[in-house]
């Protein structure tokens, strides 16, 4: 399986008016070393054959949002579909589809079964603690 390419900003994204509410989570781009997380996730869905899948780092960011905002899988899917802040944090363009609730569930289950989930969460928490950042949910 190969990963969907979500790197390029679309014209629709360029038309969105900047607002502070859309940048509330932008600090995490510098607070967290995402390259370390991405390396840990590199084996997930890494087979180049088959249908393209959502990038593992994007899916992990969705799991973080889900945890921070206490969302069920269906609620997280809906929030991704309608919330520009969530889309921006996850790396989804305004004209991208969103992973459905079963995809979110399967990704979390895969991480858990392969023993990646808790070490990744510990890695995030260690990075946040090292910078003195406390996450308040909701």
FENKASUL-V53640 format. One record per pair of residues at least 12 apart in sequence whose ideal C-beta (glycine too) atoms are under 7 Angstrom apart, sorted by the first residue. I is the first residue (numbers start at 1). J is the second residue. D is the distance in Angstrom with one decimal. If there is no record, write none. Layout:
# FENKASUL-V53640
i = {I:I}
j = {J:J}
d = {D:D}
This chain:
# FENKASUL-V53640
i = {1:1:1:1:1:1:1:2:2:3:3:3:3:4:4:4:4:6:6:6:6:6:6:9:10:10:10:12:12:12:13:13:16:16:21:22:22:22:24:25:25:31:31:31:31:32:32:33:34:36:37:37:37:37:38:40:40:41:41:41:44:44:54:54:58:58:59:59:60:61:61:61:62:62:62:62:62:63:65:65:65:68:68:69:69:70:70:73:73:73:74:76:76:77:77:77:77:77:80:80:81}
j = {45:47:49:50:51:52:53:48:52:45:52:53:55:52:53:54:55:55:58:91:92:93:96:93:93:94:95:93:94:95:93:94:84:94:85:84:85:88:85:85:89:127:128:131:133:124:127:127:57:123:57:60:120:123:57:116:120:56:57:60:56:110:99:103:90:91:99:107:120:89:90:91:76:80:90:99:104:108:86:89:90:135:137:137:138:137:138:101:104:105:101:101:104:98:99:100:101:104:92:98:98}
d = {4.7:5.0:6.9:4.2:6.3:6.8:4.9:5.3:5.1:6.8:6.5:6.1:4.4:4.9:6.8:5.8:6.3:6.3:6.4:5.3:6.5:6.7:6.4:6.6:4.6:6.6:5.0:6.9:4.3:4.7:5.3:5.3:6.6:6.5:6.5:5.4:5.6:5.9:6.1:6.3:4.4:6.9:6.9:5.5:5.9:6.4:5.2:6.3:6.4:6.5:6.3:6.4:6.3:6.5:4.7:6.5:5.8:3.8:5.9:6.1:4.2:6.6:5.2:6.7:5.3:5.0:6.6:4.4:6.5:6.0:4.8:7.0:6.5:6.8:5.3:6.7:6.1:5.8:5.7:6.3:6.9:6.0:5.2:6.7:6.3:5.9:6.3:3.8:4.8:4.9:4.4:7.0:5.8:6.1:7.0:5.5:4.5:6.6:6.8:4.1:5.1}
